[in-house]
Amino acid sequence: MDDEFRTLTERVRASLTTEQETAAHASLLSLVRKGTPAAREQLARILVAPGQPLWARETAAFVLGSAGDRRAFETLVLLLNYREPARCATAARVLARLGDPRTARAAAALATNPLRTAYSLHPIRLLVELRAPESVPSLVAALERQLAARDRHWPIARACVEGLGAIGDERAVPALTAAGKYIRLSAAAAAALARISGGGGPPDAGPAGAADKAHAR
């Protein structure tokens, strides 16, 4: 956690633009270093106090969530689907450690939200890591939506394919078989199907290279 917090701190410092922000950040770090119950209460108040900058809420959520304090949950979920990948990645790592039973349900909602597809990579990866009951159905739903879409987000589709292969659940076979027909997904789908079938060849899905080029835009 120390290295992660150092990386977060350096990223925040690089984003500060005024002396007031720099002083506020230094004050927040001093509060974090105290590590007392009273300091944690102050950090928790930062999460909900109006007018707090996002970097302050992120720092407070990181510290509290890493300590297992579930008051950080809502802020971490907000950051999990944020437009900045670094913030999403940090939130995903803390949520995985937090152990809140709401995490998988929240990640599933974000991974399958058609209005937030461009920001769903880290919710998808978190679902794979959690191996929760919601994981396979949500990843299958997200993958099938991508395969049916006119404008596909190929990195998102590939993350679903790779995640389903890593989980190894047979319920994913039909969606992975369909994904194998697309040239941009065929290799990943074949590897995922091979993992599910126990390391042998993938189930008969037709030649891996016989992709529908009209769909692989």
Buried (B, 14 or more C-beta within 10 A) or exposed (E): EEEBBEEBBEBBBEEBEEEEBEEBBEEBBEBBEEEEEEBBEBBBEBBEEEEBBBBBBBBBBBBBBBBEBBBBBBBBBBBBBBEBEEBBBBBBBBBBEBEBEEBBBBBBBBBBBEEBBEBBBBBBBBBBBBBBEBBBBBBBBBBBBBBEEEEBBEBBBBBBBBBBBBBBBEEBBEBBBBBBBBBBBBBBBBBBBBBBBEEEEBBEBEEBEEBEEEEBE
